[in-house]
């Protein structure tokens, strides 16, 4: 479900533990986020969008445009 999370992480040569640290969760929890076994809390989605410089809609596969929205 969240294949873009994995793609973005791998494109930056990061492991799951590094992203888990950013979100203050365990590596196992982050792994469940990526696999879609666990819904990602909105605060974590926002943190990931900021970390990657993209939009939450892009992370959720609602748009194919990775450029974040203007504030």
N, C-alpha and C positions, 0 to 999 in steps of 0.2 A: 504494500500500500504506500509506504513512504520511500519508494526507491530513490527519490531525489536526494533524500538525506544521505543515503549510502554513496551515491554518485558524487555529491558535493564533498563529502568527507574524503573519499578515495582520491578525488582530483587534487586535493590539497595534501595528500600523503599523511593523513591523520589516522590514528587508530580510535576505536570506540572509547577507550579509556580517556583519551584527551578530550573528547566531546562530553563525556560523562562528567569530567571535572568542570568543564565550562558551565554545565547545567546543575552541578552539585547533586548528582545522582550516581548510583553505582553503574559499573560497566554493564552488568546484567540488565538493569532497567533501561539503559540506553539501547542495548541490543534489542530489547522488546519493542522499543519505540520504532526502530528501523524496520523490524519485521512485521510491524502492525499488530503484534500481540497485545500491546498496551497503548491506549490512546495517549497522545502527548498533551499535557496541560497547556493551556493558552500562554501562560507566562514562559514556558519553555519554547514554544513555537516562536514567540516574539524574540526571545534571546537568540535562537538559532538564526532567524531572519536577519537580525542585526549582526551577528557574528559573520554570516556569509555575505552580507550586503545585498540581500534580496528581499522579496516580499513573502509574507506568510502564504499568500495565494499561490505563489510559485512552489513553495515547499509542499503544499497540499495538492498540487497538480491541478489547480483551478485555472491556471494560465500557463502559457509556454514562454512568457516574457520574464526573464530573470531580473529585469531592472526594477528596483523598488519604486513605490509610489512617492510622488513629491509630498513633502510635509506642508 
